[in-house]
Amino acid sequence: MRSAFTLIVLLGLLMLAALTGFWAWQEVGRVEMGWHGWMALGLGAGLTFLLGAGLMALMFFSARRGYDERAHEANRTHADHWRRPDQD
């Protein structure tokens, strides 16, 4: 039930963002974009995609090689250090 509510809220926010974008696009009117604009748009989109893919690859490699385990162990140790004896 909770995941269905979360999904509905997220889809509603996506719809709101799409409608806001469409409204803004219509308010601007007819705008011509030159070759340099299309080149900048393509490079920006491509480099953003590559950056996201690279960061995701680093995340997967880090998880598979065990680098995350040390962080989890340190977090557990830190949490145990601050736990009061009566909280067991």
Stockholm file with secondary structure:
# STOCKHOLM 1.0

chainA/1-88         MRSAFTLIVLLGLLMLAALTGFWAWQEVGRVEMGWHGWMALGLGAGLTFLLGAGLMALMFFSARRGYDERAHEANRTHADHWRRPDQD
#=GR chainA/1-88 SS CHHHHHHHHHHHHHHHHHHHHHHHHHHHCCCCCCHHHHHHHHHHHHHHHHHHHHHHHHHHHHHHTTHHHHHHHHHHHHHHHHCCGGGC
#=GC SS_cons        CHHHHHHHHHHHHHHHHHHHHHHHHHHHCCCCCCHHHHHHHHHHHHHHHHHHHHHHHHHHHHHHTTHHHHHHHHHHHHHHHHCCGGGC
//
